[in-house]
Amino acid sequence: QVQLVESGGGLVQTGGSLRVSCVGPGRLFGVTDMAWYRQGPEKSREWVASIMSGGVTDYADFVKGRFTISKDDAKNTVYLQMNSLKPEDTAVYYCRAQRSPGIWSRSDYWGQGTQVTVSS
């Protein structure tokens, strides 16, 4: 069962931009924290950015100043705007939402991922 659905990935040149989106159940937006993760080739999944239910954001150091996480509760969608992309940003990007508000756990909702490829 897929609870979250990502889209918007693709191929982009170094220095370019992409915006990936994640759509989920309306009941999650406004009450649960959400996050973007990514997994590059031969790498483990790593955290990229988070947005709390109230809108407070946080970012991994390697994307700070380049990526922006946001959400539109009316559209049941969380976004990750990616600017100044680098080849090392190439990865499958995943959306995560807390199953229980305020708690990150193994039972959280995950999407299937969307591929982002940055060429040199």
VEXZAKE-97321 format. One record per atom (N, C-alpha, C): residue number from 1; z, y, x; atom name. Coordinates in steps of 0.1 Angstrom, whole numbers, plus 2048, in hexadecimal, padded with zeros to 3 digits. Each point is the difference from the previous one (the first is absolute). Example, Ala and Ser with C-alpha at 12.3 -4.5 7.8 and 13.67 -1.06 7.14 Angstrom:
// residues 2
k, z, y, x, a
1, 84E, 7C7, 884, N
1, 800, 80C, 7F7, CA
1, 800, 80C, 809, C
2, 7F9, 80B, 7FC, N
2, 800, 80B, 809, CA
2, 808, 80B, 7F8, C
***
This chain:
// residues 120
k, z, y, x, a
1, 800, 7F4, 808, N
1, 800, 80C, 7F8, CA
1, 800, 80C, 809, C
2, 7F7, 80A, 7FD, N
2, 7FF, 80C, 807, CA
2, 807, 80C, 7F8, C
3, 80A, 805, 805, N
3, 807, 80B, 7F9, CA
3, 7FB, 80E, 804, C
4, 7FB, 801, 80C, N
4, 7FB, 80D, 805, CA
4, 7F1, 7FE, 805, C
5, 7F8, 80A, 7FE, N
5, 7F2, 7FF, 804, CA
5, 7FC, 80C, 809, C
6, 7FC, 7FD, 80C, N
6, 7FB, 80B, 809, CA
6, 7F1, 801, 7FF, C
7, 7FC, 80C, 804, N
7, 7F1, 803, 800, CA
7, 7FE, 80C, 80A, C
8, 7F3, 802, 803, N
8, 7FD, 80C, 808, CA
8, 7FD, 7FD, 80E, C
9, 802, 7F4, 805, N
9, 7FE, 7FD, 80E, CA
9, 7F1, 801, 803, C
10, 7FD, 7FF, 80D, N
10, 7F2, 801, 804, CA
10, 7FE, 802, 80F, C
11, 7F4, 803, 804, N
11, 7FD, 803, 80E, CA
11, 7FE, 80F, 802, C
12, 807, 805, 80A, N
12, 800, 80E, 803, CA
12, 7FF, 802, 80F, C
13, 7FB, 80B, 805, N
13, 7FF, 803, 80E, CA
13, 80D, 805, 805, C
14, 802, 7FF, 80D, N
14, 80C, 807, 806, CA
14, 800, 80E, 7FD, C
15, 80C, 805, 7FB, N
15, 802, 80E, 7FC, CA
15, 7FD, 802, 7F2, C
16, 7FB, 7F7, 7F9, N
16, 7FD, 801, 7F2, CA
16, 80C, 7FE, 7F7, C
17, 7FE, 800, 7F3, N
17, 80B, 7FF, 7F6, CA
17, 7FC, 7F6, 7F5, C
18, 80B, 7FA, 7FB, N
18, 7FF, 7F7, 7F4, CA
18, 80D, 802, 7F8, C
19, 7FE, 7FD, 7F3, N
19, 80C, 800, 7F7, CA
19, 800, 7F3, 7F9, C
20, 80B, 7F8, 802, N
20, 802, 7F4, 7F9, CA
20, 809, 802, 7F5, C
21, 7FE, 7F8, 7F5, N
21, 808, 801, 7F4, CA
21, 807, 7F3, 7FC, C
22, 80A, 800, 7F9, N
22, 807, 7F4, 7FB, CA
22, 805, 803, 7F2, C
23, 7FB, 7F7, 7F7, N
23, 804, 801, 7F2, CA
23, 809, 7F5, 7FC, C
24, 80B, 803, 7F9, N
24, 80A, 7F6, 7FC, CA
24, 805, 803, 7F2, C
25, 809, 7F8, 7FB, N
25, 806, 801, 7F3, CA
25, 807, 80E, 7FF, C
26, 7FD, 806, 7F4, N
26, 806, 80D, 7FE, CA
26, 80F, 801, 801, C
27, 807, 7F5, 7FD, N
27, 80E, 800, 800, CA
27, 806, 802, 80E, C
28, 7F8, 7FE, 80A, N
28, 805, 802, 80E, CA
28, 800, 80E, 805, C
29, 7F7, 808, 7FB, N
29, 7FE, 80E, 804, CA
29, 80B, 809, 7FA, C
30, 806, 807, 809, N
30, 80B, 809, 7FC, CA
30, 80E, 7FA, 802, C
31, 800, 7F3, 802, N
31, 80D, 7F9, 801, CA
31, 802, 7F8, 80D, C
32, 7F5, 7FB, 806, N
32, 800, 7F8, 80C, CA
32, 7FA, 807, 80C, C
33, 805, 7FC, 80B, N
33, 7FA, 805, 80D, CA
33, 7F4, 7F8, 803, C
34, 7F6, 806, 806, N
34, 7F4, 7F9, 804, CA
34, 7FC, 803, 80E, C
35, 7F8, 7F7, 806, N
35, 7FD, 802, 80E, CA
35, 7F2, 7FA, 803, C
36, 7FA, 805, 80B, N
36, 7F4, 7FA, 805, CA
36, 803, 7F9, 80D, C
37, 7FA, 7F4, 802, N
37, 801, 7F8, 80C, CA
37, 7F2, 7FD, 805, C
38, 7FF, 7FC, 80C, N
38, 7F3, 7FB, 805, CA
38, 801, 7F5, 809, C
39, 7F6, 7F8, 802, N
39, 7FF, 7F5, 809, CA
39, 7F3, 800, 807, C
40, 800, 803, 80D, N
40, 7F4, 7FF, 808, CA
40, 7FD, 7F2, 805, C
41, 7F5, 7FF, 806, N
41, 7FC, 7F3, 806, CA
41, 80B, 7FB, 80A, C
42, 804, 7F3, 7FE, N
42, 80A, 7FA, 809, CA
42, 80D, 808, 801, C
43, 803, 807, 7F6, N
43, 80D, 807, 7FF, CA
43, 808, 7FD, 7F4, C
44, 80D, 802, 800, N
44, 808, 7FE, 7F5, CA
44, 7FF, 80C, 7F7, C
45, 804, 7FF, 7F4, N
45, 800, 80B, 7F6, CA
45, 80A, 80A, 804, C
46, 7FC, 80D, 800, N
46, 809, 80B, 804, CA
46, 800, 80B, 7F5, C
47, 80B, 806, 7FF, N
47, 802, 80B, 7F6, CA
47, 7F9, 80D, 805, C
48, 7FA, 807, 7F6, N
48, 7F8, 80C, 803, CA
48, 806, 80C, 7FA, C
49, 804, 7FF, 7F3, N
49, 805, 80C, 7F9, CA
49, 807, 7FC, 7F4, C
50, 80A, 808, 7FB, N
50, 807, 7FD, 7F4, CA
50, 801, 80D, 7F7, C
51, 801, 7FE, 7F3, N
51, 802, 80B, 7F7, CA
51, 80B, 7FB, 7F6, C
52, 80B, 807, 7FF, N
52, 80B, 7FC, 7F7, CA
52, 7FC, 805, 7F2, C
53, 808, 7FA, 7F7, N
53, 7FD, 802, 7F2, CA
53, 7FF, 80F, 7FC, C
54, 809, 808, 807, N
54, 801, 80E, 7FE, CA
54, 7F5, 808, 808, C
55, 7F9, 7FA, 809, N
55, 7F5, 807, 807, CA
55, 803, 802, 80F, C
56, 80C, 7FD, 805, N
56, 802, 802, 80E, CA
56, 7F8, 7F6, 808, C
57, 7FA, 804, 80B, N
57, 7F8, 7F8, 808, CA
57, 805, 7FE, 80E, C
58, 7FB, 7F5, 806, N
58, 803, 7FD, 80E, CA
58, 7F4, 7F9, 806, C
59, 7FF, 802, 80E, N
59, 7F4, 7FA, 806, CA
59, 804, 7FA, 80D, C
60, 7F8, 7F5, 804, N
60, 801, 7FB, 80D, CA
60, 7FB, 80A, 80A, C
61, 805, 800, 80C, N
61, 7FD, 809, 80B, CA
61, 7F1, 800, 803, C
62, 7FA, 7F5, 7FF, N
62, 7F2, 7FF, 804, CA
62, 7F6, 806, 7F6, C
63, 805, 804, 7F4, N
63, 7F7, 806, 7F7, CA
63, 805, 80E, 7FC, C
64, 80B, 804, 804, N
64, 806, 80D, 7FD, CA
64, 7F6, 80B, 804, C
65, 7FE, 809, 7F6, N
65, 7F6, 80B, 803, CA
65, 7F2, 7FD, 7FC, C
66, 7FD, 7F3, 7FE, N
66, 7F2, 7FC, 7FD, CA
66, 7FF, 7FA, 7F2, C
67, 80A, 7F9, 7FB, N
67, 800, 7F9, 7F3, CA
67, 809, 807, 7F6, C
68, 7FD, 800, 7F4, N
68, 808, 805, 7F5, CA
68, 801, 7F7, 7F5, C
69, 80C, 7FC, 7FC, N
69, 803, 7F7, 7F4, CA
69, 803, 809, 7F4, C
70, 7FB, 7FD, 7F5, N
70, 803, 807, 7F4, CA
70, 7FE, 7F7, 7F4, C
71, 804, 804, 7F4, N
71, 7FF, 7F8, 7F4, CA
71, 7FD, 809, 7F4, C
72, 7FA, 7FA, 7F6, N
72, 7FE, 806, 7F3, CA
72, 805, 7F6, 7F6, C
73, 80C, 803, 7FB, N
73, 806, 7F7, 7F7, CA
73, 7F9, 7FF, 7F3, C
74, 7F9, 80A, 7FB, N
74, 7F8, 800, 7F4, CA
74, 7F4, 7F6, 801, C
75, 7FB, 7FE, 80D, N
75, 7F5, 7F7, 802, CA
75, 805, 7F2, 806, C
76, 80D, 7FF, 801, N
76, 806, 7F3, 805, CA
76, 7FA, 7FD, 80E, C
77, 7FF, 80A, 808, N
77, 7F8, 7FE, 80D, CA
77, 808, 807, 80C, C
78, 800, 7F9, 80B, N
78, 805, 806, 80C, CA
78, 7F5, 800, 80A, C
79, 7FF, 80B, 808, N
79, 7F5, 802, 809, CA
79, 804, 801, 80E, C
80, 7F7, 7FD, 809, N
80, 802, 803, 80E, CA
80, 7F4, 807, 806, C
81, 801, 80D, 802, N
81, 7F5, 807, 806, CA
81, 801, 7FF, 80F, C
82, 7F5, 7FB, 806, N
82, 800, 7FE, 80E, CA
82, 7F5, 809, 807, C
83, 805, 809, 808, N
83, 7F7, 809, 808, CA
83, 801, 7FD, 80F, C
84, 7F7, 805, 807, N
84, 7FF, 7FE, 80E, CA
84, 802, 7F2, 804, C
85, 7F8, 7F7, 7FA, N
85, 801, 7F2, 802, CA
85, 7FC, 7FC, 80E, C
86, 807, 7F6, 805, N
86, 7FE, 7FA, 80D, CA
86, 7FC, 7F1, 7FF, C
87, 7FA, 7FB, 80A, N
87, 7FD, 7F1, 7FF, CA
87, 80C, 7F8, 7FE, C
88, 80B, 804, 806, N
88, 80C, 7F8, 7FF, CA
88, 806, 800, 7F1, C
89, 7FB, 809, 7F8, N
89, 804, 800, 7F2, CA
89, 7F9, 7F5, 7F8, C
90, 7F6, 7F9, 806, N
90, 7F9, 7F5, 7F9, CA
90, 80A, 7F5, 7FC, C
91, 800, 7FD, 7F3, N
91, 80A, 7F6, 7FB, CA
91, 7FD, 7FE, 7F1, C
92, 807, 7F6, 7FB, N
92, 801, 7FF, 7F2, CA
92, 80C, 807, 7FB, C
93, 7FE, 809, 7F7, N
93, 80B, 809, 7FB, CA
93, 805, 7FA, 7F3, C
94, 80E, 7FE, 7FF, N
94, 806, 7FB, 7F4, CA
94, 80A, 809, 7FA, C
95, 801, 7FF, 7F3, N
95, 809, 808, 7F8, CA
95, 80C, 7F8, 7FC, C
96, 80C, 806, 801, N
96, 80D, 7F9, 7FC, CA
96, 808, 808, 7F7, C
97, 806, 7FA, 7F6, N
97, 809, 807, 7F7, CA
97, 80C, 7F8, 7FD, C
98, 80B, 806, 800, N
98, 80D, 7F9, 7FE, CA
98, 800, 7FA, 7F2, C
99, 805, 7F3, 800, N
99, 802, 7FA, 7F3, CA
99, 80C, 805, 7F9, C
100, 80B, 802, 808, N
100, 80C, 806, 7FC, CA
100, 802, 80E, 805, C
101, 801, 80A, 7F8, N
101, 800, 80E, 805, CA
101, 80B, 802, 80A, C
102, 7FC, 806, 80C, N
102, 809, 803, 80A, CA
102, 803, 7F5, 80A, C
103, 7F9, 7F5, 7FF, N
103, 803, 7F4, 808, CA
103, 7F3, 7FA, 805, C
104, 7FE, 7FF, 80D, N
104, 7F5, 7F9, 806, CA
104, 804, 7F2, 801, C
105, 7F7, 7F7, 7FB, N
105, 804, 7F2, 800, CA
105, 7F3, 7F7, 802, C
106, 803, 7F3, 802, N
106, 7F5, 7F6, 801, CA
106, 7F8, 7FF, 7F3, C
107, 806, 803, 7F5, N
107, 7F9, 7FF, 7F3, CA
107, 7F9, 80C, 7FC, C
108, 7FE, 80A, 808, N
108, 7F8, 80C, 7FD, CA
108, 7F2, 7FD, 7FD, C
109, 7FA, 809, 7F8, N
109, 7F2, 7FF, 7FD, CA
109, 7F7, 804, 80B, C
110, 7F5, 7F8, 802, N
110, 7F6, 803, 80B, CA
110, 7F2, 7FF, 7FA, C
111, 7F7, 808, 806, N
111, 7F2, 7FF, 7FC, CA
111, 7F9, 7F6, 809, C
112, 7F3, 7FF, 7FE, N
112, 7F8, 7F6, 807, CA
112, 7FB, 806, 80D, C
113, 800, 80D, 801, N
113, 7FC, 807, 80C, CA
113, 7F2, 806, 7FF, C
114, 7FD, 80A, 808, N
114, 7F2, 806, 801, CA
114, 7FD, 802, 80E, C
115, 7F4, 7FC, 805, N
115, 7FC, 801, 80E, CA
115, 7FC, 80E, 803, C
116, 806, 805, 80B, N
116, 7FB, 80D, 806, CA
116, 7FC, 7FD, 80E, C
117, 7F3, 804, 803, N
117, 7FB, 7FD, 80E, CA
117, 7FB, 80E, 805, C
118, 805, 803, 80C, N
118, 7FD, 80C, 807, CA
118, 7F8, 7FD, 80C, C
119, 7F3, 805, 801, N
119, 7F7, 7FD, 80B, CA
119, 801, 80A, 80B, C
120, 7FD, 7FC, 80C, N
120, 800, 80A, 80B, CA
120, 7F3, 808, 801, C
***
